[in-house]
Amino acid sequence: MTGCGTSRLTAPPSGFRSAMHNYSVGQVETAFAAHGIQLHKVAKQPFHVTNLMSGTGADRVFVAVETGVTTGAYLIPIPVKHKTHHGNVTAVWLSRGSAVSASLNGLH
């Protein structure tokens, strides 16, 4: 699937530990930074969702952190090539899959 659009959060995939754990924005930023992905807050989204982005072009990574009760719908501002959920975190990326996976697995 490619292009921008609205995405609904779904149940996390079964391969990640702590699938239902709630991570803070700071924990997410630290986990991604440990794997060379510097996330920065971007445009406002619905209440209780913090959007973070890193990189440009094919190196872009978008991360949404649900920080409270949400509607479960928000816009993803990059093409959706790869997408996964880990607890209250949704990550979308184009070409940095191993770094994104390592970052998500580093959350604790």
Backbone hydrogen bonds, N-H to C=O, Kabsch-Sander energy under -0.5 kcal/mol:
donor,donor_aa,acceptor,acceptor_aa,energy
5,G,76,I,-0.8
7,S,74,Y,-2.1
9,L,72,G,-2.1
16,F,13,P,-0.8
19,A,16,F,-0.5
21,H,18,S,-2.0
23,Y,21,H,-0.6
28,V,24,S,-2.0
29,E,25,V,-2.7
30,T,26,G,-2.4
31,A,27,Q,-2.5
32,F,28,V,-2.3
33,A,29,E,-2.3
34,A,30,T,-1.9
35,H,32,F,-1.4
36,G,33,A,-1.9
37,I,32,F,-2.4
38,Q,36,G,-0.7
39,L,37,I,-0.8
40,H,53,M,-2.0
42,V,51,N,-2.0
49,V,46,P,-1.3
50,T,65,V,-2.6
51,N,49,V,-0.5
52,L,63,V,-3.0
53,M,40,H,-2.4
54,S,61,V,-2.0
59,D,56,T,-1.9
60,R,57,G,-1.5
61,V,54,S,-2.1
62,F,92,V,-3.0
63,V,52,L,-3.0
64,A,90,T,-2.7
65,V,50,T,-2.7
66,E,64,A,-0.6
66,E,88,N,-2.8
67,T,48,H,-2.8
67,T,65,V,-0.5
68,G,48,H,-0.8
74,Y,7,S,-1.3
76,I,5,G,-1.9
80,V,3,G,-0.9
81,K,79,P,-1.1
81,K,93,W,-0.6
82,H,93,W,-1.6
84,T,91,A,-2.2
86,H,89,V,-3.0
87,G,19,A,-1.1
88,N,21,H,-1.2
89,V,86,H,-1.7
90,T,64,A,-2.5
91,A,84,T,-2.6
92,V,62,F,-2.9
93,W,82,H,-2.0
94,L,60,R,-1.1
95,S,58,A,-0.9
100,V,96,R,-2.4
101,S,97,G,-2.8
102,A,98,S,-2.3
103,S,99,A,-2.1
104,L,100,V,-2.5
105,N,101,S,-2.6
106,G,102,A,-1.3
107,L,104,L,-1.1
